[in-house]
Amino acid sequence: MSSTARTAGLAALLLTLLFAPAASAAGAIVPFIADDYPQALAQARARHLPIFLEAWAPWCHSCRSMQAYVYTDARLAPYADRFVWLAIDTEKPGNAATIAKYPVGAWPSMYVIDPLSETVTFRWTGSATIEQLVTFLDEAGAQKASATAAGAANAAREKLAEADRLNGAASWAAAADAYALAISLAPAQWEALPRAADAYLFALLKADRTADCARVARELLPRLAGSPSSASVAAAGLDCAVGLPAGAPGRSAAIAELERAARAALADPRLGLAADDRSGLYISLIGARDDAQDAAGKRQLAGEWIALLESAARQAPTAQARAVFDSHRLSAYLEIGEPQRALAMLEASERDFPGDYNPPARLAVAYRALKDYPRALAASDRALALAYGPRRLGILRTRAKIQDEAGDRAAARATLESTLVEARALPPGQVSERTLTAIRGELAALGAPPAAP
């Protein structure tokens, strides 16, 4: 499921909640190098192999889903020696230079990198099933083989490669235009279309072209029928349609069509969607019902969403796999006003992963919703003792809200002031001006401190 867009109704909630257990690709079938781009580059040049770079973050539930369910799949074994495998935790300050070189707009992002030019030749945005990842790797391998043979790739593939390079450089508008041209040049049955479609919608979203995003999703869906990408394209398109201004021409028709497509994807077992992908579809559908002010429809979807997540957690083969669903389960329980249902699962995850900041960070959110502010602050203390990188900012911002709601505005103001100091100290590329503006806005909303007596 692409991490491109989520509905306006849940966006703020998910910003706070999308924490997932920190882990590298432990148990992976392929030999990942962790957080060492220079080592991976040296190996790739010595072995004449491309680099496969997975950009992930400890809070990213889709990243964790892939680590638990995809990179551990035996079907990856034949690819172990075809790439140099690199996992980069984007939260670590030591990886800031790598992230500046290969900007990440959504998590996870996967890149295939030419080690000689250090340019992105292929990119996948968002999570992938094992089938999608294998297809992606085959496509990258075929491109490498064709590059060494006589003759150029066809026009569509050449333009797709250009679009991937622009995407890798965060040139979103130019990348979107290049993806559009690649798709227009492609034959009706094009094996690269699912990947190109997901990347095209992501680039449109990043370029703030939401109307184009909704339109393109509707145009591409018939060509993607029967593929897992039909689900991600329906969800992304629906999010974009809901994000259009009220009264925009064609908005209602677009939402209705894309809702039908998202529901059809949920109901189609042939797509082989992961539980994480199905959960993302529910988030988009709930956002659409929220936009329609359909409280009954929202509650019905939330009940189905919870049933899906609880079933997936029960069937998870390991504690690590079970915890993949913690963030969305908490989101779902908050959606129906029952945050107390999250406490036992989060306490279990905190016991299972004592070195991980995410379970106590989520507990702070749950206790805040229950207005149990002492326990919320205690959980926040435990999370902050373990957290690192940009995600600390989110935990601190939540802590300030807890303090303010508990009646201690001075403590809330002090927390946000320290948050701003931490944010400014982060390496370039690890904090955006948008985040700094948001923190300053939250601080301003608390008002000036009282005058000294």
C-alpha positions, 0 to 999 in steps of 0.5 A, a space after each residue: 500500500 502506498 503511503 502517499 495520502 490519507 484522508 483529512 479526517 484521519 491525517 492528524 490522528 495518524 501523524 501521532 499514531 504511526 509508530 511501529 517497533 524499531 527493527 532492521 530486517 532481522 530474519 531477512 532472507 537477503 543479506 541487508 547491510 544496515 545503515 552503511 551506504 559507503 560500505 554498500 557502494 564499495 561492495 556494489 562497485 567491486 561486485 558489479 551489482 546494483 544496490 537495492 536500498 530500502 529507506 524505512 523508519 521505526 515508526 512506519 507500520 508498512 515498513 515493519 509489515 514488509 520486514 515481518 512478512 516480505 523480506 523473510 519470504 523464501 521466494 527472495 532467496 534467488 535474488 540475494 546475490 543479484 543486488 547489494 542489499 542496504 537498509 537505511 533507517 531514515 531517523 538516524 542522524 548518521 544517515 542524513 547524508 544518504 537521505 539528502 542524496 536519495 530524498 524520501 517522500 514516503 515510507 517505505 521507499 525502495 530504490 535500485 541504484 547504479 553504483 557507478 553513477 550513484 543515480 536511481 534507476 528504479 524506485 518503488 514507493 510504498 509497501 509491496 507484496 512479495 509478488 510485487 517485489 519479485 516483479 520489481 526485482 525482475 524488472 530491474 534485473 532485465 533493465 540491467 541486462 538490456 543496458 549492457 546489450 546492443 540496442 536501447 530500451 523501448 520508448 516507454 521504458 526509457 521515459 519510465 527510467 527518466 521518471 524514476 531518476 526525477 522521482 529519486 531527486 524529489 523533482 515531483 512535478 517533472 517526475 509526474 510529467 515523465 510518468 504520464 508520458 511513459 504510460 502514454 507510450 506504453 502498450 496496453 499490456 505493460 508489465 511495468 504499469 502497476 509500479 509506474 501508476 503508483 509512482 505517478 500518483 505519488 508524484 502528483 500528490 507531492 506536487 500538490 496536483 490533487 485534481 490530477 491525482 483523482 483523475 489519473 486514478 480513475 483513468 488507470 483503474 481499468 488497466 490495473 484490474 486484477 492487480 494489487 496496484 488497483 487497491 493502492 491506486 483506488 485508495 490514493 485516488 480516493 484520498 485525493 478526491 476527498 481532498 479536493 475543495 468542496 464544490 469542485 467540479 466532478 468531486 462527488 462523482 470522483 469520490 463515488 467511483 473511487 469508493 466503489 473501486 476501493 470496496 471492490 478491492 477489499 472484496 476481491 481475494 484474488 488480489 492477494 492483499 496483505 492485511 496492512 494493505 487492506 487496513 489502508 483501504 479501510 482508512 481511505 473509505 472511512 475518510 470518505 464516509 467522514 467527508 459525507 458526514 455518514 456516521 453510521 457508515 463510518 461506524 460500520 467500516 470501523 467495525 470491519 476494520 477492527 475485525 480485520 486487524 484483530 484477526 491479523 494480530 491473532 494469526 501473526 507468527 511472531 510478536 514482531 509480526 503481531 506488533 505491526 498492527 498496533 498503530 492501526 488498531 489504536 487508530 481504529 479503537 480511537 475512531 470508535 471512542 474505545 481507546 481502553 481496548 488498546 491498553 492490553 496489546 500495547 502493554 504486551 508490546 512494551 514487555 516484548 520490546 523493552 528497548 523500543 519507544 513505540 509501545 509507550 508512545 502509543 500508550 501515551 496517546 491512549 491514556 491521553 484519550 482516556 484523560 488519564 494524564 498521569 499515566 499518559 505522562 509516565 508513558 511519554 517519559 518511557 518513550 522519550 528515554 528510548 526515542 531518537 531522531 525526528 520521531 522525538 518531535 512527535 512524542 514531545 508534541 503529544 506530551 505538550 498536548 497532554 500537559 495542556 489538557 491536564 491544566 499545566 500550560 506552563 509545562 506544555 509551553 516549556 515542552 514545545 520550546 525544547 521541541 523547537 530547539 531539538 528540531 533546529 538541531 537535527 541534521 539537514 533533511 531530517 526536519 522540514 520547514 513545515 514541521 518547524 512552522 507547525 511547532 511554532 504554531 502550537 507554541 503560539 496557540 498556548 499564548 504568551 507566558 504570564 507576566 512575572 509578579 
